[in-house]
Amino acid sequence: MNALNTQFGEKYANLKLFDVVYDRGLNVCNITFLYPYNEEELDKESRETLTAFIREFLSLEAKVRLKLKKSFLDSALINKEIKNFFESEHKGIAQYILEENIVISSDGFNQTLDISLNQDVLSLLDTRLLTNKLHDYLAKRFIANFKINFLESEDTLPTEIDYEDVFVPQATGTKRYDVRVIKKIIGNDIPPKPEYIEFITKPKNSVILAGTISNYVKKTFTRKSGKRKGEEGSLISFILEDDKKIECIYFCPKSNLKKMEALADGMMVLGLGDVIKGLGGGLNYKIRKLSYASPAPKVQIDTQVQSTYKHNQVVFPEPIPMPAQANLFEDKPKYNDFILSNTIVVFDLETTGLNPENCEITEIGAVKIVNGQIKERFASFVKPKEEIPEEVTRLTGITNEMVAHAPRVEDVIADFYDYTRGCILSGHNVIGFDMNFVKKAGAKCGLKFDNTVIDTLIIARQSSLRVPNYKLGTLVNALGLTLTDAHRAYNDAYATAQVLLELSKVK
């Protein structure tokens, strides 16, 4: 657009680039511009001038097909795009973005959007970041100035939420125990790793607790304000007890009433909710999800399990020398009990693509943390069956020549299996990406990676660290660490281990 304004002044200043699509088969480049709803479409001469300039400016040998799309500022269209945004960015809560919860105020090209969400939903979101992303999304689709406000509303209480904040057992050293989930009551899956009520001493979000029900009470009340003024609602409360007790509350929608009425004193349940200050000054547990549960059977875990896959060892872990002590009297960092009581393998993968169903591992890099110190390195290229795409090589620097004589994934993954037995696995976005590839590769060899997994992406999001985003490079810079040759497996793994340790320091 800058080039257009430089060449033609204000003649095309009212246009906004919307889309560019190249059809390789037809050798046609389709370029779409938006223009304001209150202006006339370009005449034929202007279109031809604009088309010729684009072809020359982009040095295209293809045919240029110019399309113009009027930017209507219709509330229904804006509503639809807001829904599309949440479907793509926050699918779990998209079902609660209702038209009646979006108020659009229009003053010409100035559009003010007031989006009301229940406080439980809002607690899951970084509204500042979400506002910026939604603003950018709408700005690409309309010619308008958008002001976006996310408001808290008690009138949009959801019946069930697919929460996006993934819980990782013992991610920050919290003392937990195991239970067995029998059946869901409300909400989706809850990891069976509750905290002890004894250690709940202050308000806290996204807490998992388990225990036996007592003092079950269902109360009805009439809403005194809001859109549902005069309607009858249900409040369910009970005491949850493991060795200690906490009072639980749940504002029950009609759709869940029968399920909650089936609860009774003496039943054991597993819940996920927020610990809040009650009216009496004590702590209450505001439930969001609930399942029937039972005590988990005690199982003796053999940490000496070895791989049954017959293979030749191809990767030999190496010790990492400790740096020279610069100051004998320097205080050593203090880490939480979780770091000090577990052996943790922090790893990273490079792959030929994003989908483990049809893409392959090209490199595995890992380090082992013992007693809060990075002790060993595990690193190997992996030879894929297919060639590495050019765009992946540009990102990672890994070429087909570099992996030409590397071992196959079957042998590398078997060595990695042996290396990680009895260890916690960790990585950055490891739950959403790397573990999918590891489990897929292991399954082909009959190897099951059932390690406990902690994700530094989630730990960082749950920390007090304030950063514009939670990419590995951003966290490294924010914590004063270093990362050289990013997108190489071992380097990323080592940097991730440093991030994990830094976030695990006892303040």
ABEGO torsion letter per residue (X at the ends): XAAAAAAAEAAAAABBBABBBBBAAAGBBBBBBBBBAABBBBBAAAAAAAAAAAAAAAGBABBBBBBBBBBBBBAAAAAAAAAAAAAAABAAAAAABBAAABBBBBBEABBBBBBBBBAAAAAABBAAAAAAAAAAAAAAABBBBBBBBBBBBAAABBABBBBABBBBBGAAGBBBBBBBBABBABEBBBBBBBBBAAABABBBBGBBBBEBBBGBBBBBBBBABEAABGBBBBBBBBBBBBABBBBBBBBBBAAAAAAAAABBBGBBBBBBBBBBBBAAGBBBBBBABBBBBBBBBBBBBBAABBBABBBBBABBBBBBBBBBBABAABBBBBBBAAAAABBBBBBBBBBABABAAABBBABBBBBBBBGGBBABBBBBBBBBABBBBAAAAAAAGBBAAAAAABBBAAAAAAAAAAAABGBBBBEBGAAAAAAAAAAAAAAAAGBBBABBBBBAAAAAAABABBBABABAAAAAAAAGBBBBGBGBAAAAAAAAAAAAAAAABBX
